[in-house]
């Protein structure tokens, strides 16, 4: 009690009324909560580190795949014609033998050798998907043929290829060179 007012001393009672065990339990609960939060933070940090490591590995793998793809494309460009070149060497060898034989051969044997060489070359080209576009007698197609001139004809339907000046070639269906042709037109009345 307060001697001056005859009132009970409330402040001192409130301070003294707090239970020391409750205070200890509050501190202990706060420590447990802080420990749980610290454990959660540690687990989240470990997960973040693991994810960062996975990201770095994925980025490195992507870079390796990119480098490998670049190397493969460079090698494909560099060696794409290797087999084709190897096959053409047989044609070159045949031509060289034909020239060597030309010194002592007659015209018939030279012609036979040239025909054999041409057949070997055509076979080699076909093996690699290169085919001849020889449209004689077919309707003119500006996608495949290059008209050099038109000539009146009774033998072939107008708009058809009358004569092939130079054969065309395609590679697996894609035109390499159009066939140069003379196209038939209506016959002129004389």
C-alpha positions in Angstrom: 0.0 0.0 0.0 1.0 3.5 -0.7 1.2 5.5 2.5 0.3 8.8 0.9 -3.0 7.7 -0.8 -4.0 4.7 1.2 -4.4 2.9 -2.2 -2.9 -0.4 -2.8 0.3 -0.3 -4.8 -0.9 -1.7 -8.2 2.3 -1.3 -10.1 4.3 -3.2 -7.6 1.7 -6.0 -7.4 1.6 -6.3 -11.3 5.3 -6.7 -11.4 5.5 -9.1 -8.6 2.5 -11.1 -9.8 4.3 -12.4 -13.0 5.1 -16.1 -12.6 8.8 -16.9 -13.1 8.0 -20.3 -14.6 5.8 -18.7 -17.3 8.7 -16.4 -18.1 11.0 -19.4 -18.5 8.5 -21.3 -20.6 8.1 -18.3 -22.9 11.9 -18.0 -23.4 12.1 -21.8 -24.0 9.2 -21.6 -26.6 10.9 -18.7 -28.3 14.2 -20.7 -28.5 12.4 -23.7 -30.0 10.7 -21.5 -32.6 14.0 -19.9 -33.5 15.6 -23.3 -33.7 12.8 -24.5 -36.0 13.1 -21.4 -38.2 16.9 -21.9 -38.3 16.4 -25.5 -39.4 13.9 -24.5 -42.0 16.3 -21.8 -43.3 19.1 -24.3 -43.4 16.9 -26.8 -45.4 15.8 -24.1 -47.8 19.4 -23.0 -48.3 20.4 -26.6 -49.0 17.6 -27.0 -51.5 18.6 -23.7 -53.2 22.2 -24.9 -53.4 21.1 -28.2 -54.9 18.9 -26.3 -57.5 21.8 -24.0 -58.3 24.1 -27.0 -58.8 21.5 -28.6 -61.1 21.2 -25.4 -63.1 24.9 -25.2 -63.6 25.1 -28.8 -64.7 22.2 -28.3 -67.2 23.8 -25.1 -68.5 27.1 -26.9 -69.0 25.3 -29.8 -70.7 23.5 -27.4 -73.0 26.8 -25.7 -73.9 28.4 -29.1 -74.6 25.5 -30.1 -76.9 25.8 -26.8 -78.7 29.5 -27.2 -79.3 29.0 -30.8 -80.4 26.3 -29.8 -82.9 28.6 -27.1 -84.3 31.4 -29.6 -84.7 29.1 -32.1 -86.3 27.8 -29.5 -88.8 31.4 -28.4 -89.6 32.4 -32.1 -90.2 29.3 -32.7 -92.3 30.1 -29.7 -94.5 33.8 -30.7 -94.7 33.3 -34.4 -95.5 29.8 -34.5 -97.1 31.3 -35.1 -100.5 33.9 -37.6 -99.4 32.0 -40.7 -100.6 31.0 -38.9 -103.8 34.6 -37.9 -104.5 35.8 -41.4 -103.8 33.3 -42.8 -106.3 34.3 -40.2 -109.0 37.9 -41.3 -108.7 37.0 -44.5 -110.6 35.6 -42.3 -113.4 38.8 -40.3 -113.5 40.9 -43.5 -113.6 38.9 -44.8 -116.5 39.3 -41.5 -118.4 43.0 -41.6 -117.8 43.3 -45.1 -119.1 41.2 -44.2 -122.1 43.6 -41.3 -122.9 46.6 -43.6 -122.5 45.0 -46.1 -124.8 44.0 -43.4 -127.4 47.6 -43.2 -128.6 47.4 -46.7 -130.1 43.7 -47.3 -130.4 41.3 -46.9 -133.4 38.1 -44.8 -133.4 35.8 -47.7 -132.5 37.7 -48.7 -129.4 37.9 -45.0 -128.3 34.1 -44.7 -128.7 33.5 -47.9 -126.7 35.8 -46.7 -123.9 34.1 -43.3 -123.8 30.7 -44.9 -123.7 31.8 -47.2 -120.8 33.2 -44.2 -118.9 30.0 -42.2 -119.4 27.9 -45.2 -118.2 30.2 -45.5 -115.1 29.7 -41.8 -114.4 25.9 -42.0 -114.8 25.8 -44.9 -112.5 27.9 -43.1 -109.9 25.7 -40.0 -110.1 22.5 -42.1 -109.7 24.0 -43.8 -106.6 24.2 -40.3 -105.0 20.7 -39.2 -106.1 21.6 -37.2 -109.2 19.3 -38.0 -112.0 19.1 -36.8 -115.6 16.2 -34.6 -116.8 15.8 -35.5 -120.4 12.3 -34.3 -121.4 12.3 -34.9 -125.2 8.7 -35.3 -126.3 7.2 -34.3 -122.9 5.1 -31.1 -122.4 7.3 -28.0 -121.7 7.5 -27.3 -117.9 9.2 -24.0 -117.0 10.0 -25.4 -113.6 12.3 -28.1 -115.1 13.1 -26.7 -118.6 14.7 -23.6 -120.1 13.3 -22.8 -123.5 16.0 -21.6 -125.8 13.8 -21.1 -128.8 10.5 -22.3 -130.5 10.4 -24.2 -133.7 7.4 -25.2 -135.8 6.8 -28.9 -136.0 4.3 -31.4 -137.4 5.9 -34.3 -135.5 5.4 -33.1 -131.9 2.4 -31.5 -130.2 2.8 -27.7 -129.8 4.1 -26.8 -126.4 6.1 -30.0 -126.1 9.8 -30.3 -126.1 11.0 -30.9 -129.6 14.8 -31.2 -129.0 17.0 -31.2 -125.9 20.1 -29.0 -126.4 21.5 -29.7 -122.9 20.2 -32.3 -120.4 19.1 -31.1 -117.0 20.0 -32.7 -113.7 18.2 -33.0 -110.3 19.5 -34.1 -106.9 17.0 -36.1 -104.9 14.1 -34.4 -106.7 15.5 -30.8 -106.4 16.6 -29.3 -109.7 20.3 -28.7 -110.1 20.2 -27.5 -113.7 17.2 -27.1 -116.0 17.2 -28.9 -119.3 17.8 -26.4 -122.2 15.3 -27.2 -124.9 13.7 -26.2 -128.1 9.9 -26.1 -127.8 7.5 -27.1 -130.6 5.1 -24.5 -131.9 2.2 -24.7 -134.4 3.4 -25.5 -137.9 3.4 -22.5 -140.3 1.3 -22.7 -143.4 3.5 -22.2 -146.4 
